[in-house]
């Protein structure tokens, strides 16, 4: 049933690049409607094509990617600055905490959008045991 509905969706709506749609916060089916109703809140559905966003559950995936990527960048730069310039501790606090917060919030929205659009494109759903239908 779901497979048939997805095939019908692709017949009506041309394929959308999931990464481009996710980074711009657009609908994974039509690429035009808004995916988010708030900064990180996924909307109820697309205002253009009517796709219900009830399937959208990125879980902790975006947070994990953001922590690993931004953490690597910020900690690496902080260590480089400490070894090269040896500034007072307050300078580290004034530079790295605001930078980490700003980068994490920005990257979290982008990553959440990409993971949701990839979830739609790949028809990802919650895992089920063989006997459950």
Beta strands, then each sheet from edge to edge (+ up, - down):
end
